[in-house]
Structure formats: structure tokens, C-alpha cells
């Protein structure tokens, strides 16, 4: 009897846990049909993305801006990783410390680069997620 009661309590706890985190990550529901599709999405490259940008006057510019903003994150990651690793190596000569500072610098640089891009391109005014979802829908229809 206690096993059944304990199992029931565990099940209730697990359901509450799933509901709690499901609410916090509800934005992932927009991508669920693309993450586990019935048929896989076809391969795409920058030419396919440019075709979508040219064909969709509403969501195309938002997707183009989001792709340009991602470059800020990549540059920020490279600058952050190399600079922090360089300082760590210069002052400590510790290989594991340099590796950790490289990783941490990449994370911080990416975050900083994306925040700069957010303000530079005023991404807060655009619905970039809708542009990405429309691109995936367009890609599915095209396939």
C-alpha cells in the first residue's frame, strides 16, 4: 500500500514539475513540429533563405535581420574566448585555467554580442521567432 501511495505522490509531483517548466518554456511549442517532424526538413543553405526573404515581405526582413544579428554573437564569442584565454595564459600559464577561461569568454562574448545586436538592429521591435517559424513552414511546403 505504501508503494502505491508513494508512486501516486511521485506521479503528482512529476506532473506538476512538467507543467511548471512547460509554462516557462512554452515558446518551444512553436518549434516542436519542426524538431520532431513526420518527414525531415530538406537541407537548406543561404540561397534558400534568400529566396524566402525575397518571397515573404512580412517575415522575410525579420529573418534577414535575425541572421545578421547572429553574426554579432559569433564575433562576440570569438573575441571573448580569445581575449580571456589570452589573459589567463599570460598571467597564469595554466592550461586548464586557460581552457576554462576560453569557454567562459565564449559564453560571455556571445551573450554580449547578441545584446549589442539586439539594440543595434532593434530586434525588440521584430518578431524574429515568427519569421523563423514561417521560414520552416515555407520550407516544408516547398519540399
C-alpha positions as CSV (number, residue, x, y, z in Angstrom):
1,X,0.0,0.0,0.0
2,X,2.8,2.4,0.8
3,X,4.5,1.8,-2.6
4,X,1.2,2.6,-4.3
5,X,0.8,5.8,-2.3
6,X,4.4,6.8,-2.8
7,X,4.1,6.1,-6.6
8,X,1.0,8.2,-6.8
9,X,2.7,11.1,-4.9
10,X,5.7,10.8,-7.2
11,X,3.4,10.9,-10.3
12,X,1.6,14.0,-9.0
13,X,5.0,15.7,-8.3
14,X,6.3,14.8,-11.8
15,X,3.1,16.2,-13.5
16,X,3.4,19.4,-11.5
17,X,7.1,19.7,-12.4
18,X,6.3,19.1,-16.1
19,X,3.6,21.7,-16.0
20,X,5.8,24.3,-14.2
21,X,8.6,24.0,-16.7
22,X,6.2,23.6,-19.6
23,X,4.9,27.1,-18.9
24,X,8.3,28.6,-18.7
25,X,9.5,27.0,-22.0
26,X,6.2,27.4,-23.8
27,X,8.0,29.3,-26.6
28,X,9.5,25.9,-27.7
29,X,6.0,24.8,-28.7
30,X,6.4,26.9,-31.8
31,X,9.3,24.7,-32.9
32,X,8.0,21.3,-31.7
33,X,6.6,20.3,-35.2
34,X,10.0,21.2,-36.7
35,X,12.1,19.4,-34.1
36,X,10.3,16.1,-34.5
37,X,8.7,16.2,-37.9
38,X,7.0,13.3,-39.6
39,X,9.3,13.8,-42.6
40,X,12.6,15.5,-42.1
41,X,13.1,19.1,-43.4
42,X,15.1,19.3,-46.6
43,X,18.6,20.7,-46.4
44,X,18.8,24.4,-46.9
45,X,21.6,26.9,-47.4
46,X,21.8,30.7,-47.6
47,X,20.4,30.7,-51.2
48,X,17.2,29.1,-50.0
49,X,17.0,31.6,-47.1
50,X,17.5,34.4,-49.5
51,X,14.6,33.0,-51.7
52,X,12.3,33.1,-48.6
53,X,13.4,36.6,-47.7
54,X,12.6,37.8,-51.2
55,X,9.2,35.9,-51.3
56,X,7.8,37.0,-47.9
57,X,7.6,40.7,-47.5
58,X,6.3,40.4,-43.8
59,X,8.6,37.8,-42.2
60,X,11.5,38.0,-44.7
61,X,13.0,41.2,-43.3
62,X,12.8,39.9,-39.7
63,X,14.5,36.7,-40.7
64,X,17.2,38.6,-42.5
65,X,17.8,40.9,-39.5
66,X,18.0,37.9,-37.2
67,X,20.6,36.2,-39.4
68,X,22.7,39.4,-39.4
69,X,22.3,39.7,-35.6
70,X,23.7,36.1,-35.2
71,X,26.9,37.3,-36.7
72,X,27.4,39.7,-33.8
73,X,27.1,36.7,-31.5
74,X,29.7,34.7,-33.4
75,X,32.1,37.6,-33.4
76,X,31.5,38.2,-29.7
77,X,32.2,34.6,-29.0
78,X,35.5,34.7,-30.8
79,X,36.7,37.9,-29.3
80,X,35.6,36.9,-25.8
81,X,37.1,33.5,-26.0
82,X,40.5,34.6,-27.4
83,X,40.9,37.6,-25.2
84,X,40.0,35.9,-21.9
85,X,42.1,32.8,-22.8
86,X,45.0,35.1,-23.7
87,X,44.9,36.9,-20.3
88,X,44.6,33.6,-18.5
89,X,47.6,32.2,-20.3
90,X,49.6,35.4,-19.9
91,X,49.2,35.6,-16.2
92,X,48.8,32.0,-15.0
93,X,50.4,29.7,-17.6
94,X,47.8,27.2,-16.5
95,X,46.4,25.0,-19.3
96,X,43.2,24.0,-17.6
97,X,42.6,27.6,-16.5
98,X,43.1,28.9,-20.0
99,X,40.7,26.3,-21.3
100,X,38.0,27.3,-18.8
101,X,38.5,31.0,-19.4
102,X,38.3,30.3,-23.2
103,X,34.9,28.6,-22.7
104,X,33.6,31.2,-20.3
105,X,34.8,34.0,-22.5
106,X,33.0,32.5,-25.5
107,X,29.7,32.3,-23.5
108,X,30.0,35.9,-22.2
109,X,31.1,37.2,-25.6
110,X,28.2,35.5,-27.3
111,X,25.8,37.0,-24.8
112,X,27.3,40.4,-25.1
113,X,27.3,40.2,-28.9
114,X,23.7,39.2,-29.1
115,X,22.7,42.0,-26.7
116,X,24.6,44.5,-28.8
117,X,22.9,43.2,-31.9
118,X,19.5,43.4,-30.2
119,X,20.0,47.1,-29.7
120,X,21.9,47.8,-33.0
121,X,19.2,46.2,-35.1
122,X,16.3,46.9,-32.7
123,X,15.3,43.3,-32.6
124,X,12.9,44.0,-29.7
125,X,10.6,45.6,-32.3
126,X,10.5,42.5,-34.5
127,X,9.0,39.1,-34.0
128,X,12.0,37.0,-35.1
129,X,10.6,33.8,-33.9
130,X,7.6,34.2,-36.2
131,X,9.9,34.8,-39.1
132,X,11.8,31.6,-38.3
133,X,8.6,29.6,-37.9
134,X,7.3,30.9,-41.2
135,X,10.6,30.0,-42.9
136,X,10.3,26.4,-41.7
137,X,6.7,26.3,-42.8
138,X,7.7,27.6,-46.2
139,X,10.5,25.1,-46.4
140,X,8.0,22.2,-45.6
141,X,5.6,23.4,-48.3
142,X,8.4,23.7,-50.8
143,X,9.6,20.1,-50.2
